[in-house]
Amino acid sequence: MRLFVALALPPEVQNNVAILLSELRPLLPELRWTRVKNIHLTLKFLGEISGDSLPAKRSALEKVKQGKAITLHVEGIGSFDTRRKGGVVFAKIMESAQLAQLVSEISTRLEAVGVEPEARPFVPHLTLGRSKDGQLPKNLDEILTRFEPREFANFQCSEFHLFESKLKPTGAEYTILQSFSFVPEPQD
């Protein structure tokens, strides 16, 4: 199974992202755009995991706890120009200490059960589109500048999800295998 850990977007944020994509598509027709229902904030990519090791991964994720819900701010767009996967256009998630702490704890818990640590630093983002040919459009900087000051959404989250990703000719299909609340239940 191909797995990753991520935050899902609430419906109102998905609506805002859909509006953003409707504005970007005509400006950048050479990109392959992510379906709105597939847009998420990846916290940790696990890769191919055997079914036998899944219970240990789930158990590790159940232990992840934070003091309170995290507020996320989606503002502006940016791009990665990666040799391995070509160019990526994304909506920026403003960095926060709470989010960094959550990612760190998820990584630490999963490393204890055999998941390799990330080689690259965590950059919070929502992938909107990818280049089809490995090259980002020449007019991308101008478009990024136009959308830079724009705020798309603010939302709170108190749970993350373990997703399975199935790659199909029609695009990736994501299924939530389990949800994990990272905010402790109030004590009576």
N, C-alpha and C positions, 0 to 999 in steps of 0.2 A: 504494500500500500504506500502511496505517495502522500505524505502528511505535512501539515503546517499548523502553527498556532497563530490565531489572529483575533482582532477585534472586528465585530460586524458593525455595519453602519445602521443607525436607526432610519426608519422610513423617511422622515423629513430631511435627513442628510442625503439619502439616496435621491430624493427629489431635487435637491440643490445641485447635486453632482450631475444629474440628468440634464438640467438646464445648462450647466457649464459645458457638458459634452456637446449639446446642440449648438452652442456658440463656437466651439473649437473645431468641430468636424469640417465645416465649410472652409475654415482658414487653413487647415492642415489635412487635406484629403489623402495625402500619401501615407498617413499613419493607419495602423490597424487598432481600432478602438476597443477598449474593454467594455463588456456588457455591464450595465449599471448593477445588476444583481450580483455580479462577481467582484465588485470593488470592495476592498477590505483593507485593514491596516495589519500587515504581517508583523508579528512579534518574533517568530522563530520558525525557520524552515527546517523541517526534520529530514526531508527526502524520503527515500524508499525505506520502509520499516517493515520487518516481518510481523506477521500476525501474532507470533509467539511473544514478541517483545512489547506488544501493545499494552497489556495490563500494567507493566512496570512504568511505562510512559504516562498512562492515565493516573496512576497512583502518585507519581511525582508531581503532576500538574495539580492534583487535588490539594497538595500542601502549600501552594502559592497563596499568600495572603498579604493584603495591604491594609492600611488603616482606614481608608475611605475611597469613595469613587474618584475616578480621574476625569477632569474636564479637559477636552481636546479642542483645539482651535485649528480650523482649516483655512489657510490664507495664502493666496498666490499660487502660481504654478512654477515648476522648474523642470529640469531635464538631467538625465544621466546619459552620458555617451560611453557605453561599455563595449569593449571589444568582443566580449563573450556573447552578449545577447543583443547587440545593436543598441539603438537609442531608445530611451524611455522618457515619456512626458508624464509628469505626476502633479497632483495637488499636494502642496506642502502642509505638513502637520507641524505646528509650532512645538519645539522641544520643551519638555517639562521634566522636572526632577522626579515627579511621581511616575511618569511614563518610563523614564530611564530605569528607575528602581524596579518597576514591574518586569521590564524586559530582562534586567540583570537576574532577578530571582527566578524567572522562567528558565533562563539559560543555565543557571547554577543547578537547579533541580533536575533538568534534563541531562546535563553533563554527568551527574551522579549515576544515571542509569544508561550511560553509553552513547549519548548524542554528542557529536563533535561540536566544539565551540565555533562561533562565526569567525571567519578570517577578517571580515570587513566591519567597520564600526556601524552601529545601528543608526539609520537615517529614517525617521518616521515620515511616511508618505503614502499616498493612495495612487497606485498606478492607473493612469487614464488611457494611455495608448503606447504602442511600440512601433518602431520603424519596420516596414516590411522588408527593406533591403539592407538593413544595418546602418543606414545613413539618416541622420536627422535633417529636416528641411533647412535650407539656407535662411529662410525668413523667420526661423524659430525665435531668435533673440528678440526681434521686434514684437512678436506675439507674447512672449514671456513678459516683456516690459509692460505691455498693455494690461495684462492680468495681475501683475505683481501686487498692487495695493489692495486688491479685492479680497474681501472676507467671504468665504462660502458657507461656513457653518461653525457652530460651537455645539458640542454635545458632551454628555457625561456617560461614562461606562463603568460598570461594576462587575462585569464578567468578560471572560475571553472564551474562545472556542477552539477545539481541536477539529480541524477540517481534513477531509480526504479530497484529494485532487485527482480527477480522472481526465487524462488528455484524450480528446476526441477530435476527429477531423473538423467538426463544427465549432471547436473551441473547448477550453477547459470547463469541466463541470465540477462544482464544489458541493460537498455534503458535510454538514456538521455532524460529527460523530458523538461529541459530548461538549457540554457547556460547563464552565467552572466559574463560580462566584469567587472573586478575590477579596471581597469585603467581608470580614468576619460578621457572623450573626450577632445581634445585640444580646447581651446576657441579662436575664431577668434577676 
